């Protein structure tokens, strides 16, 4: 099936001038698209670069907010209080809280798509 932009509006001919070439046009388009896509490892590398860059921007914003003494969000206040009471750095307290949250069993609703244990 050829894309709409490859067909002339009034006639049944494709933009290349032939008729009945829908299968050929679709196969050609699929082949061109597959050749244009980078390999899997390259796509994953690009996604990881974007992820790390986003986390770095988020961390920079958090550090600037922390150092400005204007105020913090609720979770950051919790991390700051925990750090002060336990003698840890702000970042270490944040990592420990995140690890505890990820490892806690929690009471999540189990549905059809969630794994059963």
Secondary structure, 3 states (H helix, E strand, C coil): CCCHHHECCCCCEECCCCECCHHHHHHHHHHHHHHHCCCHHHHHHHHHHHHHHHHHHHHHHHHHHHHHCCCCCHHHHHHHHHHHHHCCCHHHHHHHHHHHHHHCCCCCCCCCCCCCC
